[in-house]
Amino acid sequence: MSFWWAVLGILGMAVITLITRSFFMLPKNEIPMPDWAKNGLRYAPLAALAAVIVPEIVLTQGQLISTWQDARIYATLAGTAYFFWKRGILGTIICGTAVMLTLRIGLGW
């Protein structure tokens, strides 16, 4: 690939990025959305988080975990239990991390 093709590619990607990210700022009035779409968008952050976190918990090297001696399972359960008990995000993170480190360092899981 020549230098000019690389420059053209970078400029093209920059223009496309600029257009797609500024698309919602161009109209003067708010774009009307149906209620079902607004309700669906409320769950988008949770769905994105689940799509990132769940594979990290249940997969190892692209395969489902095959043993119960995996610290991630117990850390997830402890963090979830703490969240439903106290409803605090920081405590949930600390609880899950403490269980994970205890099992990984203490038991060598």
Secondary structure as UniProt FT lines:
FT   HELIX           3..22
FT   HELIX           23..25
FT   HELIX           35..42
FT   HELIX           44..58
FT   STRAND          59..60
FT   TURN            61..62
FT   STRAND          63..64
FT   HELIX           71..86
FT   HELIX           89..101
FT   HELIX           102..106
//
